[in-house]
């Protein structure tokens, strides 16, 4: 199915001037959305997504031929340098000691440059240049495997309940695919090791409460029909789909920050898409802004948790 509105629309309409290519190429074949639609979306939500990308090295997941074509990951752009106006940062890799030149997305022009490269999703580091060893948030990634999404919702509510008892504010968003992300503001006050240890404690407490429906085992074969509570995303160099990022899945779903009252049995991630997210932002604004706010007191929160 190809939407007639996509065909009739001028591919460059509503876009800032730029060196865009192949805007009429269909990126979501079953829905008819084009590369041009994707760029227009990022232009529309730029003011909301950029605060969550600024100063962060970007891991590029490129889909030059849309979601059905071959994709590839690119971190180092040194062999294909971007234009001079695109900010980059060179970081020594922990794994092999080599220097890696990352793009840093500081403005709308860079955001659209990345989208024009075929980056359907925007994947920033959890920490910023200047404090790369200190994440701005701790992540608890809930990944349901062969279970109803409603089970993931119940797990997210348990995560929140435990965090609230600890005295920690937390915020939830859809991953844009099948899962949920719960994040706790750290404001670059703590190390990745501290963030990961805290997330692991929460994960294991939730698993103790919900042993039949959750798992903290990384091997997928050993956690079938359960929600995997992943705390390992809290590591230097790991990335998470940014809030409002599109994902390379049918319906062009987006990662949607949620109000906690929306985290209920009616929640459906497929409702948040390239078409619905801009209207939602007009109505609700940036629900994810508090994640970049004041840090929790980690020591105090740990003392409040059950032994």
C-alpha positions in Angstrom: 0.0 0.0 0.0 1.4 3.4 -1.0 -0.2 6.5 0.4 -1.4 8.8 -2.3 -0.5 11.8 -0.1 3.1 10.7 -0.2 3.1 10.4 -4.0 1.4 13.8 -4.6 3.5 15.8 -2.1 6.5 17.7 -3.3 9.4 15.7 -1.8 11.3 18.8 -0.8 8.3 20.7 0.6 8.6 21.8 4.2 12.3 21.0 4.4 15.1 23.6 5.0 17.5 24.0 2.1 20.0 21.2 2.0 21.7 18.6 -0.2 19.1 15.9 0.1 19.1 12.8 -2.1 16.5 10.2 -3.1 13.7 11.7 -1.2 11.1 9.8 -3.1 12.6 6.4 -2.2 10.1 4.3 -0.3 11.6 3.4 3.1 8.5 1.6 4.6 7.1 -0.4 1.7 4.0 -1.7 3.5 3.0 1.8 4.6 4.3 3.9 1.7 6.4 6.3 3.8 9.4 7.7 1.9 12.8 9.0 2.8 11.4 12.4 2.3 8.6 11.7 4.8 11.3 10.7 7.3 13.3 13.9 6.8 10.1 16.0 7.1 9.4 14.2 10.4 12.8 15.0 11.9 12.5 18.6 10.7 9.1 18.7 12.5 10.4 17.2 15.8 13.9 18.7 15.8 13.3 21.1 18.7 12.2 18.2 20.9 14.7 15.5 19.9 17.8 17.7 19.8 18.2 18.3 23.6 18.5 14.5 23.8 21.2 14.3 21.1 23.3 17.4 21.8 26.9 16.7 22.9 26.5 12.9 22.5 28.5 10.7 20.2 26.2 9.1 17.7 26.2 5.4 16.6 24.8 5.5 13.0 22.5 2.7 12.0 22.1 3.3 8.3 19.3 1.9 6.1 20.1 3.4 2.6 17.3 1.3 1.0 14.7 1.4 3.7 13.7 -1.1 6.3 13.6 -4.1 3.9 17.1 -3.4 2.5 20.5 -4.2 4.0 21.5 -2.0 6.9 24.8 -1.4 8.6 26.2 0.3 11.7 28.8 3.0 11.5 30.6 4.6 14.4 33.8 5.9 12.8 33.3 8.5 10.1 36.9 9.3 9.6 37.1 7.5 6.2 34.0 9.4 4.9 34.3 12.7 6.7 31.1 14.7 7.0 30.9 18.4 5.9 33.0 20.8 7.9 29.9 22.2 9.7 29.1 18.8 11.2 30.6 18.5 14.7 32.7 15.3 15.5 34.6 14.0 18.4 37.5 11.5 18.4 37.3 8.9 21.2 39.8 6.0 21.9 38.0 2.7 21.7 38.1 0.6 24.9 38.1 -2.6 23.0 41.0 -2.2 20.6 42.6 1.2 21.6 41.9 2.7 18.1 40.7 6.2 17.7 37.1 6.5 16.5 35.7 9.7 15.0 32.0 10.0 16.0 29.4 12.5 14.7 28.0 14.7 17.4 24.5 16.1 16.6 24.4 19.7 17.7 21.7 21.2 15.4 18.9 20.5 13.0 21.1 20.6 10.0 23.2 17.7 11.4 20.0 15.8 12.3 18.8 16.1 8.7 22.3 15.2 7.4 22.1 12.0 9.4 18.6 11.2 8.2 19.7 11.8 4.6 22.5 9.2 5.2 19.7 6.7 5.9 19.7 6.9 9.7 16.1 6.0 10.4 16.8 5.9 14.1 19.0 8.2 16.2 21.2 6.3 18.7 23.1 8.6 21.0 25.5 7.7 23.8 24.1 7.9 27.4 26.8 10.3 28.3 28.0 13.6 26.8 31.4 14.9 25.5 33.2 16.3 28.6 31.8 13.6 30.9 31.9 10.4 28.8 32.4 8.2 31.8 29.4 9.6 33.6 25.9 8.8 32.1 23.0 11.2 32.4 20.6 8.5 33.2 20.4 4.8 34.3 18.4 2.6 31.9 16.3 -0.4 32.7 15.4 -1.9 29.3 12.3 -4.2 29.3 12.3 -6.6 26.4 9.3 -8.9 26.1 10.1 -12.1 24.2 7.1 -14.0 22.9 4.8 -12.6 25.6 1.9 -10.1 25.4 3.0 -6.5 25.7 0.7 -6.1 28.7 3.2 -8.2 30.7 6.0 -5.7 29.9 3.6 -3.0 31.2 3.2 -4.8 34.5 6.9 -5.2 34.8 7.4 -1.5 34.2 4.9 -0.7 37.0 6.9 -2.9 39.4 10.1 -1.1 38.4 8.4 2.2 39.2 7.0 1.0 42.5 10.4 -0.1 43.7 12.1 3.0 42.5 9.5 5.2 44.1 10.0 3.4 47.5 13.7 4.1 47.1 13.0 7.8 46.5 14.1 7.8 42.9 12.1 9.6 40.1 11.8 7.5 37.0 10.4 8.0 33.5 9.1 5.5 30.9 9.0 5.5 27.1 8.3 2.9 24.5 11.4 1.7 22.7 9.6 2.2 19.4 9.7 -1.6 18.8 8.4 -4.1 21.3 9.7 -3.0 24.6 9.8 -0.2 27.2 12.7 1.9 28.6 12.6 3.1 32.2 15.2 5.7 33.0 16.4 7.4 36.2 18.1 10.8 36.0 21.8 10.8 37.1 22.9 14.2 35.6 26.5 12.8 35.0 27.0 12.6 38.8 27.8 8.9 38.9 30.0 6.5 36.9 28.7 3.8 34.5 29.7 1.2 37.0 27.5 2.8 39.6 24.6 3.2 37.2 24.8 -0.4 36.1 25.1 -1.7 39.7 22.0 0.3 40.7 20.0 -0.9 37.6 21.0 -4.5 38.4 19.8 -4.2 42.0 16.4 -2.9 40.7 16.2 -5.6 38.1 16.8 -8.4 40.5 14.3 -7.0 43.0 11.7 -6.9 40.2 12.6 -10.4 39.2 12.2 -11.6 42.8 8.7 -10.2 42.7 7.8 -11.5 39.3 9.9 -14.7 38.8 7.3 -16.3 36.5 7.2 -13.5 33.9 10.7 -11.9 34.1 14.3 -12.9 33.6 17.7 -11.3 34.1 19.5 -13.9 32.0 21.1 -12.5 28.9 20.9 -15.6 26.8 17.6 -15.4 24.8 17.3 -19.2 24.7 17.0 -19.2 28.5 14.4 -16.4 28.8 11.8 -17.4 26.3 8.2 -16.2 27.1 9.5 -13.8 29.6 10.3 -10.1 29.9 14.1 -9.6 29.9 15.1 -6.9 32.4 18.3 -5.6 30.9 20.6 -3.6 33.0 23.7 -4.1 30.9 22.9 -1.1 28.7 24.5 1.0 31.4 28.0 0.8 29.9 30.3 3.3 28.2 29.6 3.4 24.5 26.2 1.8 24.7 23.4 3.6 22.9 19.6 3.8 23.2 17.1 4.9 20.7 16.5 8.5 21.5 13.0 9.7 22.6 11.1 10.6 19.4 13.4 8.6 17.2 11.8 6.6 14.5 12.5 2.9 14.3 13.0 0.6 11.2 9.8 -1.3 11.8 6.4 -1.4 10.1 4.2 1.7 10.6 7.3 3.8 11.1 6.9 3.6 14.9 8.6 6.2 17.1 10.0 5.9 20.6 7.4 7.7 22.7 7.9 9.1 26.2 4.9 8.4 28.3 2.9 9.7 31.3 2.8 7.0 33.9 -1.0 7.0 33.8 -0.6 5.8 30.1 1.4 2.8 31.2 -1.6 0.5 31.5 -3.2 -2.4 29.8 -4.4 -0.3 26.9 -0.9 0.9 26.0 -0.1 0.0 22.4 3.4 1.0 21.0 2.1 1.0 17.4 0.0 4.1 18.2 3.1 6.3 18.2 4.3 6.8 14.7 5.7 9.1 12.1 2.2 10.6 11.7 1.0 10.7 15.3 4.1 11.8 17.2 4.2 15.4 16.0 0.6 16.0 17.1 1.4 14.4 20.4 4.3 16.7 20.9 2.1 19.7 20.1 -0.2 18.6 22.8 2.1 17.3 25.5 5.5 18.8 24.8 8.7 17.0 25.8 7.8 14.5 28.5 11.4 13.3 28.5 12.9 16.6 29.6 13.0 15.7 33.3 15.4 12.8 32.4 18.0 15.4 31.8 17.2 17.1 35.1 18.4 16.8 38.6 20.1 13.6 39.7 18.8 11.3 42.3 20.8 10.8 45.5 22.0 7.3 44.7 23.4 6.5 48.2 20.1 7.6 49.8 18.1 5.5 47.3 20.2 2.4 47.9 19.7 2.8 51.7 16.0 2.9 51.1 15.9 -0.4 49.2 15.1 -3.7 51.0 18.2 -5.6 52.1 
